[in-house]
């Protein structure tokens, strides 16, 4: 029986959840969303693969942002062949070209996926590295007293989004919706102000006695003035008062400046690295 690739429909919800639960080949890089919520909010961002009435696979990408997107959700039934993955990617590649996407990223959270990526046209780019800091010792640094730290609220979302897109390049930027979702789930979300202007922000989540610094952004024109250190000092001091026992943070292997900051603030690598694979859809391919 032939395979059929078609857009996800809301009637597919239960079949999609069953596939994601039962399959041993799944990929979830949803950050601030649960699977069910993602399917509810972004049904237009999912393609499905069917063989008759049997769902064999699904694939979903994020809303393109400045010409880039990420693979967010993938599932292949245990009986599905590589053809299912290839056809799903072919359907998505066509849509992404039409949407003007130039760069497609995959963060390999689950090792089974990596061997399939070269045949789909992806290449290894770099690792996301994780740093870890236990509490129990004094903070080993001082901060610029001119930097003010204040809580971030919904009214700051626009300025935070502009700052994020200035501090990071595609595909590492967060959309306004992603930042808002992160704010809603954060245990701590603060702004750094210098001379009354927002020049940095951080978002941190907490699970029981462990915290994770999910985002630290500093205006590039203001780097080197202790803004990131001020945000970290305020964050770590607050977490320690709330009896958090450890905190982690991820950053790109190529982001040497952020790694130096974290090491200076008492963080160290813990060896939990995630490879990132990229594919560039060049102009000729997108116009074909």
Secondary structure as a PSIPRED ss2 file (coil, helix, strand):
# PSIPRED VFORMAT (PSIPRED V4.0)

   1 X C   1.000  0.000  0.000
   2 X C   1.000  0.000  0.000
   3 X C   1.000  0.000  0.000
   4 X E   0.000  0.000  1.000
   5 X E   0.000  0.000  1.000
   6 X E   0.000  0.000  1.000
   7 X E   0.000  0.000  1.000
   8 X C   1.000  0.000  0.000
   9 X C   1.000  0.000  0.000
  10 X H   0.000  1.000  0.000
  11 X H   0.000  1.000  0.000
  12 X H   0.000  1.000  0.000
  13 X H   0.000  1.000  0.000
  14 X H   0.000  1.000  0.000
  15 X H   0.000  1.000  0.000
  16 X H   0.000  1.000  0.000
  17 X H   0.000  1.000  0.000
  18 X H   0.000  1.000  0.000
  19 X H   0.000  1.000  0.000
  20 X H   0.000  1.000  0.000
  21 X H   0.000  1.000  0.000
  22 X H   0.000  1.000  0.000
  23 X C   1.000  0.000  0.000
  24 X C   1.000  0.000  0.000
  25 X E   0.000  0.000  1.000
  26 X E   0.000  0.000  1.000
  27 X E   0.000  0.000  1.000
  28 X E   0.000  0.000  1.000
  29 X C   1.000  0.000  0.000
  30 X C   1.000  0.000  0.000
  31 X C   1.000  0.000  0.000
  32 X C   1.000  0.000  0.000
  33 X C   1.000  0.000  0.000
  34 X C   1.000  0.000  0.000
  35 X H   0.000  1.000  0.000
  36 X H   0.000  1.000  0.000
  37 X H   0.000  1.000  0.000
  38 X H   0.000  1.000  0.000
  39 X H   0.000  1.000  0.000
  40 X H   0.000  1.000  0.000
  41 X H   0.000  1.000  0.000
  42 X C   1.000  0.000  0.000
  43 X H   0.000  1.000  0.000
  44 X H   0.000  1.000  0.000
  45 X H   0.000  1.000  0.000
  46 X E   0.000  0.000  1.000
  47 X E   0.000  0.000  1.000
  48 X E   0.000  0.000  1.000
  49 X E   0.000  0.000  1.000
  50 X E   0.000  0.000  1.000
  51 X E   0.000  0.000  1.000
  52 X C   1.000  0.000  0.000
  53 X C   1.000  0.000  0.000
  54 X E   0.000  0.000  1.000
  55 X E   0.000  0.000  1.000
  56 X E   0.000  0.000  1.000
  57 X E   0.000  0.000  1.000
  58 X E   0.000  0.000  1.000
  59 X E   0.000  0.000  1.000
  60 X E   0.000  0.000  1.000
  61 X E   0.000  0.000  1.000
  62 X C   1.000  0.000  0.000
  63 X C   1.000  0.000  0.000
  64 X C   1.000  0.000  0.000
  65 X E   0.000  0.000  1.000
  66 X C   1.000  0.000  0.000
  67 X C   1.000  0.000  0.000
  68 X E   0.000  0.000  1.000
  69 X E   0.000  0.000  1.000
  70 X E   0.000  0.000  1.000
  71 X E   0.000  0.000  1.000
  72 X E   0.000  0.000  1.000
  73 X E   0.000  0.000  1.000
  74 X E   0.000  0.000  1.000
  75 X E   0.000  0.000  1.000
  76 X E   0.000  0.000  1.000
  77 X C   1.000  0.000  0.000
  78 X C   1.000  0.000  0.000
  79 X C   1.000  0.000  0.000
  80 X C   1.000  0.000  0.000
  81 X C   1.000  0.000  0.000
  82 X H   0.000  1.000  0.000
  83 X H   0.000  1.000  0.000
  84 X H   0.000  1.000  0.000
  85 X H   0.000  1.000  0.000
  86 X H   0.000  1.000  0.000
  87 X H   0.000  1.000  0.000
  88 X H   0.000  1.000  0.000
  89 X H   0.000  1.000  0.000
  90 X H   0.000  1.000  0.000
  91 X H   0.000  1.000  0.000
  92 X H   0.000  1.000  0.000
  93 X H   0.000  1.000  0.000
  94 X H   0.000  1.000  0.000
  95 X H   0.000  1.000  0.000
  96 X H   0.000  1.000  0.000
  97 X H   0.000  1.000  0.000
  98 X H   0.000  1.000  0.000
  99 X C   1.000  0.000  0.000
 100 X C   1.000  0.000  0.000
 101 X C   1.000  0.000  0.000
 102 X C   1.000  0.000  0.000
 103 X E   0.000  0.000  1.000
 104 X E   0.000  0.000  1.000
 105 X E   0.000  0.000  1.000
 106 X E   0.000  0.000  1.000
 107 X E   0.000  0.000  1.000
 108 X C   1.000  0.000  0.000
 109 X C   1.000  0.000  0.000
 110 X C   1.000  0.000  0.000
 111 X H   0.000  1.000  0.000
 112 X H   0.000  1.000  0.000
 113 X H   0.000  1.000  0.000
 114 X H   0.000  1.000  0.000
 115 X H   0.000  1.000  0.000
 116 X H   0.000  1.000  0.000
 117 X H   0.000  1.000  0.000
 118 X H   0.000  1.000  0.000
 119 X H   0.000  1.000  0.000
 120 X H   0.000  1.000  0.000
 121 X C   1.000  0.000  0.000
 122 X C   1.000  0.000  0.000
 123 X E   0.000  0.000  1.000
 124 X E   0.000  0.000  1.000
 125 X E   0.000  0.000  1.000
 126 X E   0.000  0.000  1.000
 127 X E   0.000  0.000  1.000
 128 X E   0.000  0.000  1.000
 129 X E   0.000  0.000  1.000
 130 X E   0.000  0.000  1.000
 131 X E   0.000  0.000  1.000
 132 X E   0.000  0.000  1.000
 133 X E   0.000  0.000  1.000
 134 X E   0.000  0.000  1.000
 135 X C   1.000  0.000  0.000
 136 X C   1.000  0.000  0.000
 137 X C   1.000  0.000  0.000
 138 X C   1.000  0.000  0.000
 139 X C   1.000  0.000  0.000
 140 X C   1.000  0.000  0.000
 141 X C   1.000  0.000  0.000
 142 X C   1.000  0.000  0.000
 143 X C   1.000  0.000  0.000
 144 X C   1.000  0.000  0.000
 145 X C   1.000  0.000  0.000
 146 X C   1.000  0.000  0.000
 147 X C   1.000  0.000  0.000
 148 X E   0.000  0.000  1.000
 149 X E   0.000  0.000  1.000
 150 X E   0.000  0.000  1.000
 151 X E   0.000  0.000  1.000
 152 X C   1.000  0.000  0.000
 153 X C   1.000  0.000  0.000
 154 X H   0.000  1.000  0.000
 155 X H   0.000  1.000  0.000
 156 X H   0.000  1.000  0.000
 157 X H   0.000  1.000  0.000
 158 X H   0.000  1.000  0.000
 159 X H   0.000  1.000  0.000
 160 X H   0.000  1.000  0.000
 161 X H   0.000  1.000  0.000
 162 X H   0.000  1.000  0.000
 163 X H   0.000  1.000  0.000
 164 X H   0.000  1.000  0.000
 165 X H   0.000  1.000  0.000
 166 X H   0.000  1.000  0.000
 167 X H   0.000  1.000  0.000
 168 X C   1.000  0.000  0.000
 169 X C   1.000  0.000  0.000
 170 X C   1.000  0.000  0.000
 171 X C   1.000  0.000  0.000
 172 X C   1.000  0.000  0.000
 173 X C   1.000  0.000  0.000
 174 X C   1.000  0.000  0.000
 175 X C   1.000  0.000  0.000
 176 X H   0.000  1.000  0.000
 177 X H   0.000  1.000  0.000
 178 X H   0.000  1.000  0.000
 179 X H   0.000  1.000  0.000
 180 X H   0.000  1.000  0.000
 181 X H   0.000  1.000  0.000
 182 X H   0.000  1.000  0.000
 183 X H   0.000  1.000  0.000
 184 X H   0.000  1.000  0.000
 185 X H   0.000  1.000  0.000
 186 X C   1.000  0.000  0.000
 187 X C   1.000  0.000  0.000
 188 X E   0.000  0.000  1.000
 189 X E   0.000  0.000  1.000
 190 X E   0.000  0.000  1.000
 191 X E   0.000  0.000  1.000
 192 X E   0.000  0.000  1.000
 193 X E   0.000  0.000  1.000
 194 X E   0.000  0.000  1.000
 195 X C   1.000  0.000  0.000
 196 X C   1.000  0.000  0.000
 197 X E   0.000  0.000  1.000
 198 X E   0.000  0.000  1.000
 199 X E   0.000  0.000  1.000
 200 X E   0.000  0.000  1.000
 201 X E   0.000  0.000  1.000
 202 X E   0.000  0.000  1.000
 203 X E   0.000  0.000  1.000
 204 X E   0.000  0.000  1.000
 205 X E   0.000  0.000  1.000
 206 X E   0.000  0.000  1.000
 207 X E   0.000  0.000  1.000
 208 X C   1.000  0.000  0.000
 209 X C   1.000  0.000  0.000
 210 X E   0.000  0.000  1.000
 211 X E   0.000  0.000  1.000
 212 X E   0.000  0.000  1.000
 213 X E   0.000  0.000  1.000
 214 X E   0.000  0.000  1.000
 215 X E   0.000  0.000  1.000
 216 X E   0.000  0.000  1.000
 217 X E   0.000  0.000  1.000
 218 X E   0.000  0.000  1.000
 219 X C   1.000  0.000  0.000
 220 X H   0.000  1.000  0.000
 221 X H   0.000  1.000  0.000
 222 X H   0.000  1.000  0.000
 223 X C   1.000  0.000  0.000
 224 X C   1.000  0.000  0.000
 225 X C   1.000  0.000  0.000
 226 X C   1.000  0.000  0.000
 227 X H   0.000  1.000  0.000
 228 X H   0.000  1.000  0.000
 229 X H   0.000  1.000  0.000
 230 X H   0.000  1.000  0.000
 231 X H   0.000  1.000  0.000
 232 X H   0.000  1.000  0.000
 233 X H   0.000  1.000  0.000
 234 X H   0.000  1.000  0.000
 235 X H   0.000  1.000  0.000
 236 X H   0.000  1.000  0.000
 237 X H   0.000  1.000  0.000
 238 X H   0.000  1.000  0.000
 239 X H   0.000  1.000  0.000
 240 X H   0.000  1.000  0.000
 241 X H   0.000  1.000  0.000
 242 X C   1.000  0.000  0.000
 243 X C   1.000  0.000  0.000
 244 X C   1.000  0.000  0.000
 245 X C   1.000  0.000  0.000
 246 X E   0.000  0.000  1.000
 247 X E   0.000  0.000  1.000
 248 X E   0.000  0.000  1.000
 249 X E   0.000  0.000  1.000
 250 X E   0.000  0.000  1.000
 251 X E   0.000  0.000  1.000
 252 X E   0.000  0.000  1.000
 253 X C   1.000  0.000  0.000
 254 X C   1.000  0.000  0.000
 255 X C   1.000  0.000  0.000
 256 X H   0.000  1.000  0.000
 257 X H   0.000  1.000  0.000
 258 X H   0.000  1.000  0.000
 259 X H   0.000  1.000  0.000
 260 X H   0.000  1.000  0.000
 261 X H   0.000  1.000  0.000
 262 X H   0.000  1.000  0.000
 263 X H   0.000  1.000  0.000
 264 X H   0.000  1.000  0.000
 265 X C   1.000  0.000  0.000
 266 X C   1.000  0.000  0.000
 267 X C   1.000  0.000  0.000
 268 X E   0.000  0.000  1.000
 269 X E   0.000  0.000  1.000
 270 X C   1.000  0.000  0.000
 271 X C   1.000  0.000  0.000
 272 X C   1.000  0.000  0.000
 273 X C   1.000  0.000  0.000
 274 X E   0.000  0.000  1.000
 275 X E   0.000  0.000  1.000
 276 X E   0.000  0.000  1.000
 277 X E   0.000  0.000  1.000
 278 X E   0.000  0.000  1.000
 279 X E   0.000  0.000  1.000
 280 X E   0.000  0.000  1.000
 281 X C   1.000  0.000  0.000
 282 X C   1.000  0.000  0.000
 283 X H   0.000  1.000  0.000
 284 X H   0.000  1.000  0.000
 285 X H   0.000  1.000  0.000
 286 X H   0.000  1.000  0.000
 287 X H   0.000  1.000  0.000
 288 X C   1.000  0.000  0.000
